[in-house]
Amino acid sequence: MNSALAGPHVVVFAMFPGIDALDVTGPAEVFAMTNHVLAGRHPGYEVHFAGERIGPVATSAGVRLHVEESFSAQGLIDTLVVPGRIRVGPDGPEPHVDPAVVAWVGRAGAGAGRVASVCVGAHVTAAAGLLDGHRATTHWATAARLAADHPAVEVDPDPIFIRSGRMWTSAGITSSMDLALALVAEDHGDETALRVARVMVMYLQRPGSQSQFSVPLSTPAGSREDLRELRRWIGEHLDSDLSVPALALRMSMSERHFARVFRAETGSTPGAFVESMRLEAARRLLERTSRLAPDIARACGFGSVESLHRAFRDRLNTSPGEYRSRFRTAA
């Protein structure tokens, strides 16, 4: 947590015609909700929208967003957010890179505290030279092009977002909200970010290294509110007894009926779902903390270091130590 924040954290979105609306509105909603959660107890976020000219900007969805400031009027920027614009051409999805936007992002990004690109916005920040020497991600469909166009950038198409020093990049459109939550966590701590995620019904704050095709969060929401609540409760009590008998008792069902209903609603067995949740929590702790493996194993409900290692080996084909060395983001 950055306890040195003395005033509002200035976030500026680079705006241009044809941007993906959710690249802008998703993170902006996260920052706005954070201000509500903080309720004036700590400095929040001051969000600005800057473009070549003041006025409405049409997004790819046809929704018009208002640009309130010109590029030339920008002062101190704590976080510069660079949205993307993606077009579907005859050869598939193509990122749009506007030279005027690239030039401004290069100038503004050089002095910003941090730069966060959303989806194919990474192509803009890379063209501005800001990603040279950094590890980065983007939408999976344009990752090969990013790597080919910018060989000085280490492109990893799998994670939903990556932090490399002061440079942050995210994958496809909806991961912009996960990226924004990670920025909130850096500024105000994990607990605040998780509170924001719960209020926004985002279910879980996903660790950045999670695959763009993550199994745990692709589980269908289902129609039963009692099972949705159980899944939320599981995520908050991973060190509890989460066996089928214990969960069935909590739901006042027989074990057989509970297992059948759970699978019908989620497409997963209770055991597989619980292990996925525990694994995801362990990944988050390895990425963000210095806690030792025995402590992480206990906190996430694995019971032993051996069980933790087995889950990482079976699911991720790596060890907890190797995973941490690659994906650690905490300072």
Backbone hydrogen bonds, N-H to C=O, Kabsch-Sander energy under -0.5 kcal/mol:
donor,donor_aa,acceptor,acceptor_aa,energy
2,N,186,E,-0.8
3,S,1,M,-1.1
5,L,2,N,-0.9
6,A,4,A,-0.5
9,H,44,G,-3.0
10,V,8,P,-0.6
11,V,9,H,-0.6
11,V,46,E,-2.5
12,V,79,T,-2.5
13,F,48,H,-2.6
14,A,81,V,-2.5
15,M,13,F,-0.7
15,M,50,A,-3.4
18,G,58,A,-3.3
19,I,16,F,-1.4
20,D,84,G,-2.5
21,A,19,I,-0.5
23,D,20,D,-1.0
24,V,20,D,-0.7
24,V,21,A,-1.2
25,T,21,A,-2.9
26,G,22,L,-1.7
28,A,24,V,-2.1
29,E,25,T,-2.3
30,V,26,G,-1.7
31,F,27,P,-2.5
32,A,28,A,-2.3
33,M,29,E,-2.8
34,T,30,V,-2.0
35,N,31,F,-1.7
36,H,32,A,-1.5
37,V,33,M,-2.6
38,L,34,T,-2.9
39,A,35,N,-1.6
40,G,35,N,-0.6
41,R,38,L,-2.6
46,E,9,H,-2.6
47,V,45,Y,-0.6
48,H,11,V,-2.9
50,A,13,F,-2.6
51,G,69,E,-2.1
55,G,67,V,-2.1
57,V,65,L,-3.3
59,T,63,V,-2.5
60,S,19,I,-2.6
62,G,59,T,-1.7
65,L,57,V,-2.7
65,L,63,V,-0.5
67,V,55,G,-2.9
67,V,65,L,-0.5
68,E,49,F,-1.4
68,E,66,H,-0.6
69,E,49,F,-1.6
71,F,51,G,-2.1
73,A,70,S,-1.5
74,Q,71,F,-1.4
78,D,10,V,-1.4
79,T,10,V,-2.3
80,L,114,R,-2.4
81,V,12,V,-3.0
81,V,79,T,-0.6
82,V,80,L,-0.5
82,V,116,A,-2.6
87,R,94,E,-3.2
89,G,87,R,-0.8
89,G,92,G,-2.5
92,G,89,G,-1.8
94,E,87,R,-3.9
96,H,85,R,-2.8
97,V,95,P,-0.5
98,D,96,H,-0.5
102,V,98,D,-2.7
103,A,99,P,-2.4
104,W,100,A,-1.9
105,V,101,V,-3.0
106,G,102,V,-2.4
107,R,103,A,-1.7
108,A,104,W,-3.4
109,G,105,V,-2.8
110,A,106,G,-1.1
111,G,107,R,-0.7
111,G,108,A,-0.7
112,A,108,A,-0.9
113,G,77,I,-1.7
114,R,78,D,-1.4
115,V,166,R,-2.2
116,A,80,L,-3.3
117,S,168,W,-2.6
118,V,82,V,-2.7
119,C,171,A,-0.9
121,G,118,V,-2.6
122,A,119,C,-1.5
123,H,120,V,-1.4
124,V,120,V,-0.6
124,V,121,G,-0.7
125,T,121,G,-2.1
126,A,122,A,-2.5
127,A,123,H,-1.9
128,A,124,V,-1.6
129,G,126,A,-1.7
130,L,125,T,-2.0
131,L,125,T,-0.6
132,D,129,G,-0.5
133,G,152,A,-2.9
134,H,131,L,-2.5
136,A,154,E,-2.7
142,T,139,H,-1.9
143,A,139,H,-0.7
143,A,140,W,-0.6
146,L,142,T,-2.2
147,A,143,A,-2.3
148,A,144,A,-2.2
149,D,145,R,-3.0
150,H,146,L,-1.8
153,V,150,H,-2.2
154,E,134,H,-2.6
155,V,153,V,-1.0
156,D,136,A,-3.0
160,I,208,G,-1.3
160,I,210,Q,-1.3
161,F,208,G,-1.9
162,I,169,T,-2.7
164,S,167,M,-3.3
167,M,164,S,-2.0
168,W,115,V,-3.1
169,T,162,I,-2.3
170,S,117,S,-1.2
171,A,160,I,-2.9
175,S,172,G,-2.6
176,S,173,I,-2.0
177,M,174,T,-1.5
178,D,174,T,-0.6
179,L,175,S,-2.4
180,A,176,S,-2.2
181,L,177,M,-2.2
182,A,178,D,-2.0
183,L,179,L,-2.0
184,V,180,A,-2.3
185,A,181,L,-2.5
186,E,182,A,-2.0
187,D,183,L,-1.9
188,H,184,V,-3.4
189,G,185,A,-2.0
193,A,189,G,-1.8
194,L,190,D,-2.7
195,R,191,E,-2.1
196,V,192,T,-2.4
197,A,193,A,-2.4
198,R,194,L,-2.3
199,V,195,R,-2.4
200,M,196,V,-2.2
201,V,198,R,-1.4
202,M,197,A,-3.1
203,Y,197,A,-0.5
204,L,202,M,-2.7
206,R,204,L,-0.8
210,Q,207,P,-1.9
212,Q,158,D,-1.8
214,S,211,S,-1.4
218,S,215,V,-1.2
219,T,216,P,-0.8
225,E,223,S,-0.6
228,R,224,R,-1.8
229,E,225,E,-2.5
230,L,226,D,-1.8
231,R,227,L,-2.3
232,R,228,R,-1.8
233,W,229,E,-2.5
234,I,230,L,-2.8
235,G,231,R,-1.8
236,E,232,R,-1.0
236,E,233,W,-0.7
237,H,233,W,-0.7
237,H,234,I,-1.2
240,S,237,H,-1.8
242,L,240,S,-0.9
247,L,243,S,-2.7
248,A,244,V,-2.9
249,L,245,P,-2.1
250,R,246,A,-1.9
251,M,247,L,-1.7
252,S,249,L,-1.1
253,M,248,A,-2.6
258,F,254,S,-2.8
259,A,255,E,-2.5
260,R,256,R,-2.0
261,V,257,H,-2.7
262,F,258,F,-2.9
263,R,259,A,-1.9
264,A,260,R,-2.0
265,E,261,V,-2.1
266,T,262,F,-2.3
267,G,263,R,-2.7
273,F,269,T,-2.3
274,V,270,P,-2.6
275,E,271,G,-2.2
276,S,272,A,-2.0
277,M,273,F,-2.3
278,R,274,V,-2.7
279,L,275,E,-2.6
280,E,276,S,-2.3
281,A,277,M,-2.1
282,A,278,R,-2.3
283,R,279,L,-2.3
284,R,280,E,-2.0
285,L,281,A,-2.1
286,L,282,A,-2.4
287,E,283,R,-2.1
288,R,284,R,-2.1
289,T,285,L,-2.1
296,I,292,L,-2.4
297,A,293,A,-2.8
298,R,294,P,-2.0
299,A,295,D,-2.7
300,C,296,I,-2.2
301,G,298,R,-1.1
302,F,297,A,-2.3
303,G,297,A,-1.1
304,S,302,F,-0.6
308,L,304,S,-1.8
309,H,305,V,-2.8
310,R,306,E,-2.3
311,A,307,S,-2.2
312,F,308,L,-2.1
313,R,309,H,-2.5
314,D,310,R,-2.9
315,R,311,A,-2.6
316,L,312,F,-2.1
317,N,312,F,-0.7
317,N,313,R,-0.8
318,T,312,F,-1.2
323,Y,319,S,-2.6
324,R,320,P,-2.5
325,S,321,G,-2.1
326,R,322,E,-1.2
327,F,323,Y,-2.5
328,R,324,R,-1.9
329,T,287,E,-2.8
330,A,287,E,-1.8
